[in-house]
Amino acid sequence: MSARARVVSVVLITAVLIGALSYYIFGFARSRPETIVITGSDGGVTKVTLQTVAQLGYGPKTDWVSYLIQRSDGEWEHSTIFQVPAYSTIEFTILQYDGATPPRNPFWGKVIGTEGGTMSVDGKDVSFLDPEKEVGHTFTMPNFGVFVPLAAVPDNAKNQCQVAPCTEDEAHRTITFRIKTGAPGTFRFQCIIPCAAGFAQGWGGPMQTIGYMDGLMEVV
């Protein structure tokens, strides 16, 4: 093969690779989970139920840590986009099935921005968790000034969940708290614990992806 032919071959192969990579990146970036509309209320309180799992166990990213949301019919959906009413009280229940991952800053053991400045963990009101031993994930919504550390499942707990959606008879912690919405808008939330195993410093992959540990609350 002549030098000119080799150059042409390298250019063509490079162009094909760049095209394939661009298609993958833009396709992945434009993919968006279904928006789950939370309907109904209990005494004027809209209830949102989520769960966090150590690994999803299915789909293209089986080993990624993830949030899931419960539909109004009780079924679990792999989505982190949900819609709630404006100027309302929203009660979150988060079923936390993962173990402890200490946050980089011990300040993040404190509950911030919830109604009363507290949360309920397994039925007990608390305002702080030991960040070195008790925190598994977080529910963090910067625009609302909300930060909630999510209690971890002990390493020696029996019947730990392996594949999502996890069930209530598997080892978990139950975290409940309330916030109030204001005017309509779209507000981002995410976990800020670096729990993405296999990514640089634990911050890549699921930590940056809507549908996993990153999501949107649409207030309408």
TAPE-V670039 format. One record per helix or strand of 3 or more residues. SS is the DSSP state (A for helix, B for strand). FROM is the first residue (numbers start at 1). LEN is the number of residues. Records with the same first field share a line. If there is no record, write none. Layout:
SS: FROM-LEN / FROM-LEN
//
This chain:
A: 3-28 / 106-4 / 115-3 / 142-3 / 200-3 / 205-4
B: 35-3 / 45-9 / 66-5 / 81-4 / 89-8 / 119-3 / 124-3 / 135-7 / 146-6 / 173-8 / 185-6 / 214-6
//
